[in-house]
Amino acid sequence: MMDWVNLIGILSMALAMAIMLGRLFAGPSLYDRVLAANSFGTKTVLLLLIFSLMVGRADGVDIALLYALINFIATIAILKFFRYRSLEIALAQMSLRRAIDGEDD
């Protein structure tokens, strides 16, 4: 009985990942594509968790958590890069840029 539940979970995650890949390639804006990539990474973490429970190995949970952390950091880095065109902007430079552009906090 448990094998069917795991198999259904894996197949549904694979279908959801295929849908996210479609959104990743067809997204009209950059933010839609980044959101699809982040959702794909989250679904990959869930797939890893289901698979590790299916084969009965607890170390898959650690790998899934590590992948979730890398997915989060990569998403933040991609968004920062496309906003500032660099990954090395300090906080002082960001506030200076806001002051020059005339944005109010």
C-alpha positions as CSV (number, residue, x, y, z in Angstrom):
1,M,0.0,0.0,0.0
2,M,2.8,2.4,0.9
3,D,4.5,1.8,-2.4
4,W,1.5,3.1,-4.3
5,V,1.3,6.2,-2.3
6,N,5.0,6.9,-2.8
7,L,4.7,6.2,-6.5
8,I,1.8,8.5,-6.9
9,G,3.7,11.2,-5.0
10,I,6.8,10.8,-7.2
11,L,4.6,10.9,-10.4
12,S,2.8,14.0,-9.2
13,M,6.0,15.8,-8.4
14,A,7.4,14.8,-11.8
15,L,4.3,16.3,-13.5
16,A,4.5,19.5,-11.4
17,M,8.2,19.8,-12.3
18,A,7.4,19.4,-16.0
19,I,4.8,22.2,-15.7
20,M,7.4,24.4,-14.0
21,L,9.9,23.7,-16.8
22,G,7.2,24.9,-19.3
23,R,6.7,28.1,-17.3
24,L,10.5,28.5,-17.1
25,F,10.9,28.5,-20.8
26,A,7.7,30.4,-21.7
27,G,7.7,33.0,-18.9
28,P,7.1,36.5,-20.3
29,S,9.3,38.2,-17.8
30,L,12.5,37.6,-15.8
31,Y,10.7,37.4,-12.5
32,D,8.3,34.7,-13.9
33,R,11.3,32.7,-14.9
34,V,13.1,33.1,-11.6
35,L,9.9,32.1,-9.7
36,A,9.5,29.0,-11.9
37,A,13.2,28.1,-11.3
38,N,12.7,28.5,-7.6
39,S,9.5,26.4,-7.7
40,F,11.3,23.8,-9.7
41,G,14.0,23.7,-7.0
42,T,11.4,23.4,-4.2
43,K,9.7,20.5,-6.1
44,T,13.1,18.8,-6.5
45,V,13.6,19.0,-2.7
46,L,10.1,17.4,-2.2
47,L,11.0,14.7,-4.8
48,L,14.2,14.0,-3.0
49,L,12.4,13.7,0.3
50,I,9.8,11.3,-1.1
51,F,12.5,9.2,-2.8
52,S,14.6,9.0,0.4
53,L,11.5,7.9,2.3
54,M,10.7,5.3,-0.4
55,V,14.1,3.7,-0.3
56,G,14.4,4.0,3.5
57,R,17.5,6.1,3.7
58,A,17.5,9.0,6.2
59,D,20.6,10.7,4.7
60,G,18.4,11.8,1.7
61,V,16.8,14.3,4.1
62,D,20.1,16.0,4.7
63,I,20.8,16.2,1.0
64,A,17.3,17.7,0.4
65,L,17.9,20.3,3.1
66,L,21.2,21.3,1.6
67,Y,19.7,21.5,-1.9
68,A,16.9,23.8,-0.5
69,L,19.5,26.1,1.0
70,I,21.5,26.3,-2.2
71,N,18.2,26.9,-4.1
72,F,17.3,29.9,-1.8
73,I,20.8,31.4,-2.0
74,A,20.9,31.0,-5.8
75,T,17.5,32.7,-6.2
76,I,18.6,35.7,-4.1
77,A,21.9,36.0,-6.0
78,I,20.1,35.9,-9.4
79,L,17.6,38.6,-8.4
80,K,20.4,40.7,-7.0
81,F,22.5,40.3,-10.1
82,F,19.7,41.3,-12.5
83,R,18.8,44.3,-10.3
84,Y,22.3,45.8,-9.8
85,R,24.2,44.0,-12.6
86,S,26.8,43.0,-10.0
87,L,27.0,40.8,-7.0
88,E,29.5,43.1,-5.2
89,I,27.3,46.2,-4.3
90,A,27.7,47.1,-0.6
91,L,24.7,48.4,1.4
92,A,26.2,51.9,1.5
93,Q,26.3,52.0,-2.3
94,M,22.7,50.8,-2.5
95,S,21.5,53.7,-0.2
96,L,23.6,56.1,-2.2
97,R,22.1,54.9,-5.4
98,R,18.6,55.4,-3.9
99,A,19.4,58.9,-2.8
100,I,20.7,59.8,-6.2
101,D,17.7,58.3,-8.0
102,G,15.4,60.2,-5.7
103,E,13.6,57.2,-4.2
104,D,12.0,57.7,-0.8
105,D,12.1,54.9,1.8
